[in-house]
Amino acid sequence: MRPGRYVVLALAAALAPAGCALSVRQELEVGAQYAQQLDQRLPLVRDPAIQADLDRIAGRLTPLSRRPEVRYQFRIVNSDVVNAFAVPGGYIYVTRGLVEHAGTMDELAGVLGHEMGHVEYRHSAKQMGRAQLAQFGVGLATAIAPNARAAQAAQTAASVGGQLVLARYSRDQESEADRAAVQFTTAARINPHGIVSFFEVLKGVERSRPNALAAFFMSHPLTDDRIQETLALIARTPEAVALEQTGEHDAPEFQRLKAALTRLPPPPDRQAR
């Protein structure tokens, strides 16, 4: 058994008696361990300038967190698949494919706010029962096996988030995360309609490249009802309504981020097609 696999399985076994939900301490511990494994095995974009611009965008939202014990960290996975996921404890991963499909900063900020919402509400920690946690450890250890080819590793970037980390959020949990995205962007003076705008982008990608969204829609089912609910929430929030005209829509760091990604070699899974 590989050392990395042993660590993950041992951690899952140690936390298994915790019952039907992780405590805050366990959430932080298990999240840090899983994120460390993911950072080692996934094809991350490790360009310092790209990371700095991502952190500048995320930095508009993170000071608004109501969980002082969480230290949010953001990563871009070098995958063509459109996906985003949050590991318990505040580790948020977005794929290169998702960033490249976003047109403006407010769209990406909406995605980051949504993933932060899952962390703020402790969705993964609450639903990780004994059996789920053990299965999560086994699945993650298999998914990040170091002998995977580059293209397979890139696909893993999407499947880990959709199938293992998120464990399929419920409709109510997705609605909570959508509300958090509106609240975060509104409080940050960012146009919250970027959330809905990106929903529409995703629907377009679904029609033209359905396989690119497979993992995303497994964990984040996008329905017209969700779009209408988000629009209704914005309409009920005067500050959010006003920000469609006065809020921050785009930012130089986002356009730099997109331009820098396009200059990189194609991601492994795009090369494999």
Backbone hydrogen bonds, N-H to C=O, Kabsch-Sander energy under -0.5 kcal/mol:
donor,donor_aa,acceptor,acceptor_aa,energy
6,Y,2,R,-2.2
7,V,3,P,-2.2
8,V,4,G,-1.9
9,L,5,R,-2.4
10,A,6,Y,-2.8
11,L,7,V,-2.2
12,A,8,V,-2.3
13,A,9,L,-2.4
14,A,10,A,-2.3
15,L,11,L,-1.8
16,A,12,A,-1.1
18,A,15,L,-2.1
19,G,16,A,-1.0
22,L,125,A,-2.4
27,E,23,S,-2.9
28,L,24,V,-2.3
29,E,25,R,-2.2
30,V,26,Q,-3.2
31,G,27,E,-2.2
32,A,28,L,-2.1
33,Q,29,E,-2.0
34,Y,30,V,-2.6
35,A,31,G,-2.7
36,Q,32,A,-2.0
37,Q,33,Q,-1.9
38,L,34,Y,-2.8
39,D,35,A,-2.9
40,Q,36,Q,-1.3
41,R,37,Q,-1.7
42,L,38,L,-3.0
44,L,42,L,-2.0
45,V,76,I,-3.0
46,R,44,L,-0.7
51,Q,47,D,-2.5
52,A,48,P,-2.3
53,D,49,A,-1.9
54,L,50,I,-2.2
55,D,51,Q,-2.6
56,R,52,A,-1.8
57,I,53,D,-1.8
58,A,54,L,-2.7
59,G,55,D,-2.3
60,R,57,I,-1.4
61,L,58,A,-1.9
62,T,58,A,-2.3
64,L,61,L,-2.1
65,S,62,T,-1.8
70,V,67,R,-1.8
71,R,89,G,-0.6
72,Y,70,V,-0.7
73,Q,90,G,-2.4
75,R,92,I,-2.3
77,V,75,R,-0.5
77,V,94,V,-2.4
78,N,43,P,-3.7
79,S,77,V,-2.5
82,V,212,A,-2.2
83,N,81,V,-0.8
85,F,93,Y,-2.5
87,V,91,Y,-3.5
90,G,87,V,-1.4
91,Y,87,V,-1.4
92,I,73,Q,-3.2
92,I,90,G,-0.7
93,Y,85,F,-3.0
94,V,75,R,-2.5
95,T,83,N,-2.4
96,R,77,V,-2.8
97,G,79,S,-2.3
97,G,81,V,-0.6
98,L,81,V,-0.5
99,V,95,T,-1.9
100,E,96,R,-2.7
101,H,97,G,-1.2
102,A,98,L,-1.3
106,D,249,H,-2.2
107,E,104,T,-0.7
108,L,104,T,-1.4
109,A,105,M,-2.9
110,G,106,D,-1.7
111,V,107,E,-1.5
112,L,108,L,-2.5
113,G,109,A,-2.7
114,H,110,G,-2.1
115,E,111,V,-2.4
116,M,112,L,-2.5
117,G,113,G,-1.8
118,H,114,H,-1.4
119,V,115,E,-1.3
120,E,116,M,-3.2
121,Y,117,G,-2.4
122,R,119,V,-1.2
123,H,118,H,-2.3
126,K,122,R,-2.4
127,Q,123,H,-1.6
128,M,124,S,-1.0
129,G,127,Q,-1.7
133,L,129,G,-2.6
134,A,130,R,-1.9
135,Q,131,A,-2.4
136,F,132,Q,-2.7
137,G,133,L,-2.2
138,V,134,A,-2.1
139,G,135,Q,-3.0
140,L,136,F,-2.7
141,A,137,G,-2.2
142,T,138,V,-2.0
143,A,139,G,-2.6
144,I,140,L,-2.0
145,A,142,T,-1.5
148,A,145,A,-1.5
153,A,149,R,-2.5
154,A,150,A,-2.0
155,Q,151,A,-1.9
156,T,152,Q,-2.2
157,A,153,A,-1.3
158,A,154,A,-0.7
158,A,155,Q,-0.8
159,S,155,Q,-2.3
160,V,156,T,-2.9
161,G,157,A,-0.7
162,G,158,A,-2.2
163,Q,159,S,-2.7
164,L,159,S,-0.7
164,L,160,V,-1.6
165,V,160,V,-2.6
166,L,161,G,-1.5
168,R,162,G,-0.6
169,Y,219,S,-0.6
174,E,170,S,-2.4
175,S,171,R,-2.4
176,E,172,D,-2.4
177,A,173,Q,-2.3
178,D,174,E,-2.4
179,R,175,S,-2.4
180,A,176,E,-2.4
181,A,177,A,-2.1
182,V,178,D,-2.0
183,Q,179,R,-2.6
184,F,180,A,-3.3
185,T,181,A,-2.4
186,T,182,V,-2.4
187,A,183,Q,-2.5
188,A,184,F,-1.8
189,R,186,T,-1.5
190,I,185,T,-3.1
191,N,248,E,-2.3
194,G,191,N,-1.5
195,I,192,P,-1.7
196,V,192,P,-0.6
197,S,193,H,-2.6
198,F,194,G,-2.2
199,F,195,I,-1.8
200,E,196,V,-2.0
201,V,197,S,-1.7
202,L,198,F,-2.6
203,K,199,F,-2.0
204,G,200,E,-1.8
205,V,201,V,-2.2
206,E,202,L,-2.6
207,R,203,K,-1.5
208,S,204,G,-1.9
209,R,205,V,-3.8
212,A,209,R,-1.5
213,L,210,P,-1.2
214,A,211,N,-1.0
217,F,213,L,-2.8
218,M,214,A,-1.3
219,S,215,A,-1.4
220,H,216,F,-2.6
223,T,221,P,-0.7
227,I,223,T,-1.7
228,Q,224,D,-2.6
229,E,225,D,-2.7
230,T,226,R,-2.2
231,L,227,I,-2.4
232,A,228,Q,-2.5
233,L,229,E,-2.2
234,I,230,T,-2.3
235,A,231,L,-2.4
236,R,232,A,-1.5
237,T,234,I,-1.6
240,A,237,T,-0.7
241,V,237,T,-2.2
242,A,238,P,-2.3
243,L,239,E,-1.4
244,E,240,A,-0.6
244,E,241,V,-1.3
245,Q,242,A,-1.4
246,T,242,A,-2.0
247,G,243,L,-1.7
248,E,189,R,-2.7
254,F,251,A,-0.8
255,Q,251,A,-1.6
256,R,252,P,-2.6
257,L,253,E,-2.1
258,K,254,F,-2.6
259,A,255,Q,-2.4
260,A,256,R,-2.7
261,L,257,L,-2.0
262,T,258,K,-2.1
263,R,259,A,-1.1
264,L,260,A,-0.6
264,L,261,L,-1.0
270,R,267,P,-0.8
271,Q,267,P,-2.1
272,A,268,P,-1.6
273,R,269,D,-0.6
273,R,270,R,-0.6
